[in-house]
Amino acid sequence: MHVQLAPVSWEARHRTQQLLYEAVTEYVREGYNQAIREKRSYIGFLMTLMQRLVVSSTSAIRMTLEKRLEALSDPQEQLTIFSLYSEDEWAELDGQEQLEARLHTRLRALKNERAEVKMLLEAAARCEQTGTDAKAEALLEWIYRLQAE
């Protein structure tokens, strides 16, 4: 078995797929960086897998985003935390204020991530409706070339 990477060019008709790829890449980058900051390497690993799927196919990323949205609906899911306070401001808060701030921040962050994943899912659905996936087209061209040889 011989594996070979083949570049896929974005043509004008693939613009929605390119935008989806860029949006998911940014989502993954933010999630990965946050996971590393929070020392949650397993989340960073999941983000890396998601990025690999986005280069696989639009359908694969749509299914992955659907699973992510399900996970975000789980009340125990606490992935995303963006602090509203600097380290100095945080140190000045008492324990109860820190607890309330953390809870508020987590709930807001989860709501924001849910909204972002829903937006990405809608973009993936639009891509699937616009026609053949650019990567699928490239694969078919490759197969036809091999058959011709």
Residue frames relative to the residue before (quaternion, step in Angstrom):
aa qw qx qy qz dx dy dz
M 1.0000 0.0000 0.0000 0.0000 0.00 0.00 0.00
H 0.1375 -0.7900 0.5966 0.0316 3.53 -0.91 0.99
V 0.1433 -0.7885 0.5950 0.0600 3.58 -0.72 1.08
Q 0.0224 0.7945 -0.6046 0.0528 3.54 -0.91 0.94
L 0.3716 -0.7060 0.5574 0.2297 3.56 -0.95 0.89
A 0.0777 -0.7837 0.6153 0.0350 3.53 -1.03 0.82
P 0.3916 -0.7247 0.5099 0.2480 3.60 -0.70 1.02
V 0.1988 -0.7538 0.6164 0.1111 3.55 -1.13 0.73
S 0.2749 -0.7779 0.5479 0.1382 3.55 -0.73 1.10
W 0.3782 -0.6839 0.5721 0.2488 3.55 -1.08 0.77
E 0.1309 -0.7663 0.6244 0.0759 3.56 -0.75 1.03
A 0.7249 -0.4408 0.2901 0.4428 3.58 -1.25 0.28
R 0.6724 0.5079 -0.3055 0.4434 3.61 0.97 -0.78
H 0.6744 0.4726 -0.2849 0.4906 3.60 1.27 -0.26
R 0.2855 0.8067 -0.4873 0.1741 3.60 1.25 0.22
T 0.6658 0.4940 -0.3273 0.4534 3.64 0.89 -0.82
Q 0.6295 0.5213 -0.3359 0.4682 3.59 1.07 -0.69
Q 0.6393 0.5196 -0.3214 0.4669 3.57 0.99 -0.80
L 0.6563 0.5020 -0.3093 0.4707 3.60 0.95 -0.84
L 0.6228 0.5226 -0.3343 0.4766 3.59 1.04 -0.77
Y 0.6430 0.5266 -0.3189 0.4556 3.57 0.88 -0.94
E 0.6838 0.4853 -0.2892 0.4618 3.59 0.86 -0.96
A 0.6641 0.5064 -0.3064 0.4568 3.61 0.96 -0.85
V 0.6688 0.4767 -0.3021 0.4839 3.59 0.93 -0.85
T 0.6124 0.5461 -0.3464 0.4546 3.58 1.02 -0.75
E 0.6646 0.4885 -0.3059 0.4755 3.60 0.94 -0.82
Y 0.6231 0.5340 -0.3266 0.4690 3.60 1.02 -0.83
V 0.6714 0.4923 -0.2848 0.4751 3.56 0.92 -0.96
R 0.6357 0.5344 -0.3317 0.4476 3.60 0.93 -0.88
E 0.6725 0.4873 -0.2958 0.4720 3.59 0.87 -0.94
G 0.6709 0.5016 -0.2946 0.4598 3.58 0.92 -0.92
Y 0.6511 0.5123 -0.3121 0.4650 3.57 0.98 -0.84
N 0.6738 0.4938 -0.3021 0.4592 3.58 0.82 -0.97
Q 0.6528 0.5026 -0.3176 0.4695 3.58 0.98 -0.79
A 0.6329 0.5299 -0.3321 0.4564 3.60 0.96 -0.82
I 0.6529 0.5003 -0.3146 0.4738 3.59 0.97 -0.80
R 0.6443 0.5183 -0.3249 0.4590 3.59 0.95 -0.85
E 0.7360 0.4051 -0.2185 0.4963 3.58 1.02 -0.84
K 0.4159 -0.7335 0.4382 0.3115 3.57 1.35 0.15
R 0.4408 0.6367 -0.4872 0.4037 3.55 0.91 1.02
S 0.1146 -0.8558 0.5018 0.0520 3.55 0.51 1.22
Y 0.5974 0.5665 -0.3753 0.4258 3.60 1.08 -0.57
I 0.6335 0.4979 -0.3362 0.4875 3.62 1.08 -0.61
G 0.6107 0.5426 -0.3413 0.4649 3.57 1.03 -0.72
F 0.6327 0.5251 -0.3180 0.4721 3.56 1.04 -0.82
L 0.6546 0.5058 -0.3116 0.4676 3.60 0.95 -0.86
M 0.6357 0.5195 -0.3274 0.4678 3.58 1.03 -0.75
T 0.6240 0.5308 -0.3311 0.4683 3.58 1.05 -0.75
L 0.6450 0.5110 -0.3165 0.4719 3.58 1.00 -0.81
M 0.6330 0.5288 -0.3353 0.4553 3.57 0.99 -0.81
Q 0.6419 0.5189 -0.3274 0.4599 3.59 0.98 -0.78
R 0.6354 0.5223 -0.3327 0.4613 3.58 1.01 -0.75
L 0.6481 0.5224 -0.3196 0.4526 3.57 1.07 -0.74
V 0.6313 0.5428 -0.3521 0.4276 3.58 0.99 -0.74
V 0.6803 0.4397 -0.3059 0.5004 3.59 1.10 -0.49
S 0.5489 0.6097 -0.3915 0.4168 3.57 1.28 -0.12
S 0.7271 -0.3342 0.2563 0.5421 3.59 0.60 -1.13
T 0.6254 -0.5297 0.4182 0.3917 3.53 -1.28 0.40
S 0.6374 0.5365 -0.3229 0.4490 3.58 0.99 -0.80
A 0.6526 0.5183 -0.3139 0.4549 3.58 0.96 -0.86
I 0.6800 0.4678 -0.3072 0.4737 3.59 0.91 -0.83
R 0.6029 0.5515 -0.3624 0.4484 3.61 1.03 -0.68
M 0.6718 0.4906 -0.3008 0.4665 3.59 0.87 -0.91
T 0.6459 0.5158 -0.3166 0.4652 3.58 1.01 -0.79
L 0.6581 0.5006 -0.3077 0.4709 3.59 0.97 -0.82
E 0.6067 0.5421 -0.3524 0.4625 3.59 1.08 -0.67
K 0.6590 0.4933 -0.3024 0.4806 3.58 0.98 -0.84
R 0.6361 0.5241 -0.3321 0.4586 3.59 1.02 -0.77
L 0.6412 0.5186 -0.3233 0.4641 3.58 0.99 -0.82
E 0.6124 0.5338 -0.3371 0.4759 3.60 1.06 -0.74
A 0.6661 0.5036 -0.3025 0.4596 3.57 0.90 -0.93
L 0.6666 0.5008 -0.3051 0.4602 3.58 1.01 -0.77
S 0.6091 0.5443 -0.3493 0.4591 3.59 1.22 -0.35
D 0.5478 0.5982 -0.3901 0.4357 3.56 1.30 -0.30
P 0.4341 -0.7316 0.4518 0.2686 3.63 -0.59 1.07
Q 0.6590 0.5058 -0.3224 0.4538 3.61 1.16 -0.38
E 0.5097 0.6405 -0.4214 0.3904 3.57 1.29 -0.15
Q 0.0670 0.8022 -0.5843 0.1031 3.57 -0.56 1.17
L 0.1194 0.8510 -0.5027 0.0937 3.59 0.69 1.03
T 0.8248 0.3080 -0.1167 0.4596 3.50 0.67 -1.12
I 0.0695 0.7801 -0.6157 0.0868 3.56 -0.74 1.08
F 0.0075 0.7676 -0.6404 0.0249 3.56 -0.67 1.09
S 0.3148 -0.7799 0.5136 0.1699 3.56 -0.50 1.17
L 0.3488 -0.7330 0.5525 0.1894 3.53 -1.04 0.86
Y 0.7119 0.4540 -0.2251 0.4861 3.56 1.27 -0.29
S 0.4532 -0.6161 0.5586 0.3209 3.52 -1.24 0.53
E 0.6850 -0.4671 0.3421 0.4421 3.61 -1.25 0.19
D 0.6557 0.5120 -0.3135 0.4578 3.60 0.99 -0.84
E 0.6573 0.5000 -0.3128 0.4692 3.58 0.93 -0.89
W 0.6371 0.5375 -0.3246 0.4471 3.58 0.99 -0.86
A 0.6603 0.5235 -0.3033 0.4449 3.58 0.96 -0.90
E 0.6588 0.5216 -0.3071 0.4468 3.60 1.11 -0.61
L 0.5975 0.5648 -0.3705 0.4321 3.62 1.19 -0.38
D 0.4221 -0.6647 0.5355 0.3052 3.57 -1.13 0.62
G 0.7542 -0.4292 0.2627 0.4219 3.58 -1.30 0.26
Q 0.6664 0.4971 -0.3026 0.4661 3.60 0.94 -0.88
E 0.6539 0.5051 -0.3131 0.4683 3.60 0.97 -0.83
Q 0.6307 0.5227 -0.3303 0.4690 3.58 1.04 -0.76
L 0.6471 0.5220 -0.3136 0.4588 3.58 0.95 -0.90
E 0.6798 0.4877 -0.2884 0.4657 3.58 0.87 -0.96
A 0.6460 0.5170 -0.3156 0.4645 3.57 0.99 -0.85
R 0.6557 0.5134 -0.3106 0.4582 3.58 0.94 -0.90
L 0.6619 0.5027 -0.3067 0.4638 3.59 0.92 -0.92
H 0.6592 0.5070 -0.3055 0.4638 3.57 0.90 -0.94
T 0.6640 0.5115 -0.2970 0.4575 3.57 0.93 -0.94
R 0.6655 0.5029 -0.3102 0.4561 3.60 0.91 -0.89
L 0.6680 0.4968 -0.3110 0.4585 3.58 0.88 -0.88
R 0.6602 0.4958 -0.3085 0.4724 3.57 0.96 -0.85
A 0.6552 0.5182 -0.3118 0.4528 3.58 0.94 -0.88
L 0.6497 0.5070 -0.3209 0.4667 3.60 0.96 -0.81
K 0.6331 0.5195 -0.3264 0.4720 3.57 1.00 -0.81
N 0.6587 0.5056 -0.3022 0.4681 3.59 0.97 -0.88
E 0.6663 0.4899 -0.3153 0.4654 3.59 0.93 -0.83
R 0.6076 0.5416 -0.3534 0.4611 3.59 1.02 -0.77
A 0.6608 0.5030 -0.3072 0.4648 3.58 0.90 -0.91
E 0.6546 0.5091 -0.3148 0.4618 3.60 0.97 -0.82
V 0.6651 0.4892 -0.3096 0.4717 3.60 0.92 -0.87
K 0.6220 0.5281 -0.3435 0.4649 3.62 1.01 -0.74
M 0.6447 0.5162 -0.3169 0.4664 3.59 0.97 -0.85
L 0.6601 0.4969 -0.3047 0.4738 3.59 0.97 -0.85
L 0.6249 0.5339 -0.3325 0.4625 3.59 1.05 -0.73
E 0.6409 0.5118 -0.3201 0.4741 3.58 0.98 -0.82
A 0.6426 0.5148 -0.3192 0.4692 3.58 1.00 -0.79
A 0.6392 0.5171 -0.3229 0.4688 3.59 1.01 -0.81
A 0.6402 0.5174 -0.3260 0.4649 3.60 0.98 -0.81
R 0.6381 0.5141 -0.3287 0.4696 3.61 0.98 -0.80
C 0.6346 0.5356 -0.3276 0.4507 3.58 0.99 -0.82
E 0.6729 0.4999 -0.2998 0.4555 3.55 0.91 -0.91
Q 0.6740 0.4954 -0.2913 0.4643 3.59 1.12 -0.63
T 0.6492 0.5662 -0.3214 0.3934 3.60 1.13 -0.54
G 0.7414 -0.3761 0.2409 0.5009 3.57 1.16 -0.20
T 0.7846 -0.3391 0.2521 0.4537 3.48 -1.35 -0.27
D 0.5296 -0.6248 0.4865 0.3041 3.51 -1.11 0.81
A 0.5616 -0.6262 0.4228 0.3372 3.60 -0.94 0.88
K 0.6668 0.4984 -0.3080 0.4606 3.57 0.99 -0.82
A 0.6273 0.5219 -0.3350 0.4712 3.59 1.06 -0.69
E 0.6277 0.5302 -0.3293 0.4653 3.58 1.02 -0.80
A 0.6609 0.5041 -0.3050 0.4649 3.58 0.93 -0.90
L 0.6417 0.5185 -0.3219 0.4644 3.59 0.99 -0.79
L 0.6534 0.5066 -0.3159 0.4655 3.60 0.93 -0.87
E 0.6328 0.5222 -0.3313 0.4660 3.59 0.98 -0.83
W 0.6374 0.5303 -0.3148 0.4621 3.57 1.00 -0.88
I 0.6603 0.5069 -0.2985 0.4670 3.59 0.92 -0.92
Y 0.6545 0.5092 -0.3134 0.4626 3.59 0.91 -0.91
R 0.6380 0.5282 -0.3227 0.4581 3.57 1.02 -0.81
L 0.6597 0.5067 -0.2981 0.4683 3.55 0.98 -0.91
Q 0.6379 0.5217 -0.3231 0.4653 3.58 1.02 -0.78
A 0.6575 0.5214 -0.3058 0.4497 3.56 0.98 -0.84
E 0.6362 0.5138 -0.3303 0.4714 3.57 1.11 -0.66
